[in-house]
Each structure stands twice: as structure tokens, then as C-alpha cells.
Amino acid sequence: MLSKLSATNVKVEGGVMSEVFTAIQSSIDIVTKLRALSKTIQDADFKMLLADLSNELADAKLEVANLKTALAEAMEQNQKLSERISLKSNETPTLKEGAYSFEDQEGYFCTACYDTKQLKVRVTPLSGHFRTFGKWRCPSCKVSLS
């Protein structure tokens, strides 16, 4: 029943996780009390249902722990991605000599690669007869920049 529950199909928001965990713990406490009560009752069906309930609650408690781990990992990844986005948005290139230049890095970078793929690819200077095609060449997209 609860074994079909997974981190991918459960939406968890705010303190819902701790509420679920508390509810499961309370249910386990009730099962413990029922188990003590069942010692006086000799009905086999009742004892079997009680054992099934106990197993399902244990599975649910384990799944909640797994979901807490998955949520923590997702939140950590979200934080890292947010930091990367803020760094990228603060980083504005300057166009110099036909290529991009960044304050925090030396050299020149391909405008095409940065504008289309957000990649900083350092360009190499063209020399000799190749200078008629431009001043720089990108090793990644092979564009010549002037």
C-alpha cells in the first residue's frame, strides 16, 4: 500500500513533512497500545490486522525518512543553482576588440558561444594571412571575430 509512495510523486511543502512524521509516530504508539491490548484478546484476525498495520506504519516511517533526505538534496541543489544564476546575472561582458572581456578573467572570449550557450570559450588570435578573416578564432564554434 504505502510502498508505492515515492519522492517523485509526493509534493511536500513547509512543515507538512514533520506533521506527517508526527502522525506516523502517534499511529505507531497507538499500535503499541493495541498490541498490548490484543494479548487479552484471542482473535487471530485482529492480531493479523494489527501486525499488518504495524508493518505498513513502519514502511511509511521509512519512506518519510527517505523523502526528507530527497527534499534536503533537492533544496541543496536548488540553492546551488540559484547561486549560479545570481553569479551569471552579475557577470556582464564587455565587447573589446571584437570579443567579450570579463572583469574577473584575463583574455577574450567568443561572443557567439557566450550569447547562445552561456559558455566562456577563450578565443585564439589569428596570425599571418588568416588575419584577413578576423582578429580572433573560436576553437569551439570555429567562428572568426574581428
Buried (B, 14 or more C-beta within 10 A) or exposed (E): EBEEBEBEEBEBEEEEBEEBBEEBEEBBEEBEEBBEEBEEEEEEEEBEEBEEBBEBBBBBBEBBEEBBEBBEEEEEEEEEEEEEEEEEEEBEBEEEEBBBBBEEEEEBBBBBBBEEEEBBBBBEEBEEEEEEEBBBBBEEEEBBBE
